Amino acid sequence: MSIRNLPVLITLFTLLSFKPATAATFFADRTSFETATQALVLEDFRDSSFASGLTISSDNGERRGNQWRDTVSRPLLGLLGGAQSTFNFAAPQIAFGATFDLSAGGLDAGLRFVLDGSIALGTELAQADETFFGFIADTPFSSVTIMGGTNGGLLTTSERYTMDDLIFTNTVAPSTVPLPAPFLLLLAGMVALYTLRRRRTVSLTT
């Protein structure tokens, strides 16, 4: 095997180490995210303890200066584990978001988000300056792992970031969902049958 093929194989093994990406709706604006969710729990990293129902296990992360500061990297070959941080929830959640800043000594790999240890989101955070990043997943999750992304190419596997004002919830705001056409036809048919039956009843009693 040629050594020139090694980077390609490393990338392939890394991608195959995760299950296919779960469907999710992504947000780059905190206000829109909060509008789409309900019963949000806030972790602002200003206290000595984390918000109720949240625990964090991390290789390098720490609470410092009212922020979460961390350096993560992506695993190689699906076996050589990189540095990562996992946000664990006592109850399944459906939404996760925070303000991220990758500009303070950022290493250009970006951030990858993995649900329940094996389901990678299809969108990574690659923006370097302070920005909000959040998502609402189609299926509940019990943990979110943050590791190095693929934005920096094959040779850049690490990323340094800060996080502030983390919010999560297991409730989304009700939305107006259009009724499917077959249901509308069924509803119209039921109304028509009721009207005919009512007319027949009236004609029999007169």
C-alpha positions in Angstrom: 0.0 0.0 0.0 1.4 3.4 -1.0 1.8 5.9 1.8 0.1 8.4 -0.4 -3.2 6.5 0.1 -2.9 6.6 3.9 -4.7 10.0 4.4 -7.6 8.8 2.3 -7.9 5.5 4.3 -7.7 7.5 7.6 -10.6 9.7 6.5 -12.6 6.7 5.3 -12.2 4.8 8.6 -13.1 7.9 10.6 -16.4 8.4 8.6 -17.3 4.8 8.9 -16.9 4.8 12.6 -20.2 6.7 13.0 -23.8 5.8 12.0 -25.5 7.8 9.3 -26.4 11.3 10.3 -29.7 11.8 12.0 -32.2 14.3 10.6 -32.1 17.7 12.4 -33.1 21.3 12.0 -30.2 23.7 12.5 -30.2 27.2 13.8 -27.7 30.1 13.6 -29.9 32.5 15.5 -30.6 32.1 19.2 -33.9 33.9 19.1 -35.3 31.6 16.3 -34.0 28.6 18.3 -35.7 29.7 21.5 -39.0 30.5 19.6 -39.0 26.9 18.2 -38.5 25.3 21.6 -40.1 25.4 25.0 -39.1 24.8 28.6 -35.5 25.6 28.0 -32.8 24.8 30.6 -29.9 27.3 30.7 -26.4 26.4 31.7 -24.3 29.7 31.8 -21.2 28.1 33.5 -21.3 30.8 36.2 -21.9 28.4 39.2 -19.8 25.7 40.7 -22.4 23.1 39.7 -24.1 22.4 36.3 -27.8 22.8 35.6 -30.1 20.1 36.9 -30.1 17.0 34.8 -26.7 17.8 33.1 -23.3 16.3 33.6 -20.2 16.8 31.5 -17.3 14.3 30.9 -14.3 15.8 29.2 -10.7 15.1 28.3 -9.6 18.8 28.3 -12.6 21.0 28.9 -13.1 23.1 32.0 -15.3 25.9 33.4 -13.2 29.1 33.3 -14.2 32.8 33.2 -18.0 32.0 33.1 -17.5 29.9 30.0 -16.7 26.3 29.0 -13.2 26.2 27.4 -12.1 23.1 25.6 -9.7 21.6 23.0 -11.1 18.6 21.1 -9.9 16.4 18.3 -11.4 13.8 16.0 -10.6 10.1 16.4 -8.4 8.4 13.7 -9.2 5.0 12.1 -12.3 4.8 14.3 -10.0 3.3 17.0 -7.5 5.9 18.1 -9.8 8.1 20.1 -9.3 11.9 20.0 -10.0 14.3 22.8 -13.7 15.1 23.3 -16.4 16.4 25.6 -19.7 14.7 26.2 -22.8 16.4 27.6 -24.9 13.8 29.3 -28.6 14.3 30.2 -30.6 12.6 32.9 -33.6 12.5 30.6 -33.7 12.4 26.8 -33.6 15.8 25.1 -34.7 17.0 21.6 -32.8 20.3 21.2 -29.3 21.6 22.0 -27.7 25.0 21.4 -25.1 27.4 22.6 -22.9 30.4 21.7 -19.5 29.1 20.3 -16.3 30.9 19.7 -13.6 29.2 17.7 -11.4 32.3 17.1 -9.4 32.3 20.4 -6.5 30.1 19.2 -8.7 28.0 17.0 -7.1 25.2 15.1 -9.4 25.2 12.0 -10.8 21.7 12.3 -14.2 22.9 13.3 -16.5 21.0 15.6 -18.5 17.8 15.0 -21.5 16.9 17.1 -22.3 13.2 17.8 -25.5 12.1 19.5 -25.6 9.1 21.9 -21.9 8.3 21.0 -22.4 7.1 17.5 -24.9 9.3 15.4 -23.0 12.2 13.8 -25.0 15.3 12.8 -24.7 16.1 9.1 -23.7 19.7 9.7 -20.5 20.7 11.5 -19.6 24.1 13.0 -16.8 25.7 11.0 -17.3 29.4 11.6 -14.3 30.9 13.6 -15.8 33.9 15.3 -18.5 34.0 18.0 -21.8 32.5 16.8 -24.8 30.6 17.9 -25.2 27.0 16.8 -28.2 24.9 17.7 -30.3 22.0 16.5 -33.6 20.2 17.0 -33.2 16.5 16.3 -36.0 14.3 14.9 -35.3 11.7 17.6 -34.5 12.2 21.3 -31.0 11.8 22.5 -29.3 11.4 25.9 -25.9 12.8 25.1 -24.1 15.2 22.8 -20.4 14.6 22.2 -18.3 17.4 20.7 -15.1 16.5 18.9 -12.9 17.9 16.2 -14.5 18.3 12.8 -13.3 17.8 9.2 -13.1 21.5 8.2 -9.3 21.6 8.3 -8.7 18.7 6.0 -6.8 15.5 6.6 -4.0 16.9 8.7 -5.9 19.2 11.0 -7.9 17.2 13.5 -8.0 19.5 16.6 -10.1 22.5 17.5 -10.1 24.9 20.4 -13.3 26.7 21.4 -15.3 28.4 24.1 -19.0 27.8 24.8 -21.4 30.0 26.7 -25.1 30.1 27.5 -25.9 26.4 26.7 -29.6 25.7 26.4 -31.3 22.4 26.0 -34.9 21.0 26.2 -37.0 18.0 25.5 -40.0 20.1 24.3 -40.5 21.9 21.0 -43.1 24.6 20.4 -46.3 23.3 18.7 -46.4 24.2 15.0 -49.2 24.4 12.5 -48.9 21.3 10.4 -51.0 21.2 7.2 -53.4 18.3 7.1 -52.7 15.7 4.4 -54.9 15.7 1.4 -56.4 12.2 2.0 -57.4 13.3 5.5 -59.1 16.4 4.1 -61.1 14.2 1.6 -62.1 11.9 4.4 -63.2 14.8 6.6 -65.2 16.3 3.7 -66.9 12.9 3.1 -67.9 12.6 6.7 -69.4 16.1 6.7 -71.3 15.3 3.5 -72.7 12.0 5.0 -73.7 13.8 8.2 -75.5 16.5 6.2 -77.4 13.9 4.0 -78.4 11.9 7.1 -79.6 15.0 8.9 -81.7 16.0 5.9 -83.2 12.5 5.7 -84.1 12.5 9.3 -85.8 15.9 9.0 -87.8 14.7 5.9 -89.0 11.6 7.7 -90.3 13.6 10.7 -92.2 16.2 8.6 
